[in-house]
Amino acid sequence: MLDTPSNTMNDVRVQSFTIAYEYPIVFTRDAFSSGNRSLIDVLTRREGGKLHRCGIFIDEGVLSAMPDLPERIADYASFHAKHLRIVGEPVAVPGGERCKNDPDTVSHLLGKFSELAIDRHSFVIAIGGGAVLDAVGYAAAIFHRGVRHIRFPTTVLAQDDSGVGVKNAVNALGLKNLVGTFAPPWAIINDSAFIDALPPREKRAGMAEAVKVALIRDGNFFRWIESNTAALAQFSPPHLDRLIKDCAELHMRQIRFGGDPFETGSARPLDFGHWSAHKLECLTRNDVNHGEAVAIGIALDTRYSVVTGLLAEGEDRRVLDVLKRLGFTLWHDALRQRNAKGELALLQGLADFQEHLGGELTVTLLSDIGRGIEVHEMHAELVGSSIDWLRQQAQAR
C-alpha cells in the first residue's frame, strides 16, 4: 500500500460570480382590459420589439368565480397581437392545497409545457391563489432548467405575501413545501379586481400575513391595522388595497435587505408563527387554511413571547384582540392533539421547521410590537401552557 505524503498540495480553483435579480411588482386593476398595458410592459421590458409566446394556467377556483376570464384574456391578446401570442387554450389547475398534495400535478404541468412547446424565451403565466402559483412556479423552475414565469396572484394571501416572494414548492411525504426551488419570477401583477371575486373567508385569510409582518418589522403598520380593524373586517376595498401594498412592500424589503434571500442560513424571520401553522394545517388536513393557521400561530408565539419575558405583559391580549376583530377564530382542538407517546403533536412542527432549514433551530418571536427576535429553543411545557391560554381565551368569549 502506498503512503500518501502528508504535504501533498491540492490544486484548488475557485469559481465566483454574482447574478443580479430584478422583477417588478405591478399594482393595477382590470389587467386584461384592452387599455391596460401592465402585462405588455412586463413582457417587453427587455425585448421590446418581439412577439412573446405565453402559456396560461388558471386556478379552477378563479375560473368558477370569473368564467369569462379566458375570453377576456383572448380578447386582450388579440388587441395586443403585436407583442402577445397565447399558445393553446388556458389550462385549469385545481386550486388550494390539492394541487400541492397531488403527486401528479407537477408531471401534468410539465406535460402541458411540453405540448405548448414552452422554451426558455416563452412565458408561463400563472393566475391563481398561492398554492397554484407554488405548483406552477415549481414546474416552471425545473422545466428546461427554468423558464420565464409571470404570477397573477388572485388572493389577499398571495398578493401580500407568498406571491411576491422568490420561493415555490409542493408538498410531499406528508410534509408541507418539502420539494421546491428558489426561483424569482419574471414579474408579478397584483390585480385588485381578483380580490373582489373572493369569498369572505379568503379575503380574511391574507390579513394574517399582514399582521405577521407588521409585528416583526413595522410597529406603525400594526397600529394602522389595529386602528382600522372594523373597515378591514368589512373588506373595505381602499383599506384592503393599502394592507396588500404595505404588506407586500415589507415582504420585498425583507428579501432585498435581509441578507439571505435564498435562506442559506438558519433563520426565516418571515415565518413568524409558521412553525405551528404548517403543522396545524397538516393535523387538520387543511380544514384550517393557511391564513387561519398563521393567525393561530401568531397568537401562540406572541403568548409564548410574553411568558418567556421577551414581550411586555398584555401585548399578547392586544394582538389577540386585533386578530379576533379581523374575524379570526383562534382555537382548534387539533392544538391539543397528542401522539402515541402522549406528546403534543404540534411540537413535531418545530422539528419539521428545523429540518426544513437545517442548522440550529431558529424561531422568530417578539421583543416588541414591530420587532422580531430570534431564539434557538422552545420549551415544550411553555408551548403547552401557551396553548392552554389560547383555549381559555376562546372559552371566555
WOTAKA-V88379 format. One record per helix or strand of 2 or more residues. SS is the DSSP state (~ for helix, > for strand). FROM is the first residue (numbers start at 0). LEN is the number of residues. Records with the same first field share a line. If there is no record, write none. Layout:
SS = FROM-LEN / FROM-LEN
//
This chain:
> = 23-5 / 51-8 / 83-3 / 90-3 / 122-6 / 147-6 / 166-6 / 174-8 / 186-5 / 362-6 / 370-5
~ = 37-6 / 59-6 / 68-11 / 96-5 / 103-12 / 129-16 / 155-5 / 161-3 / 191-5 / 199-6 / 206-11 / 218-9 / 228-5 / 236-21 / 268-3 / 273-10 / 289-18 / 314-11 / 332-4 / 344-13 / 379-16
//
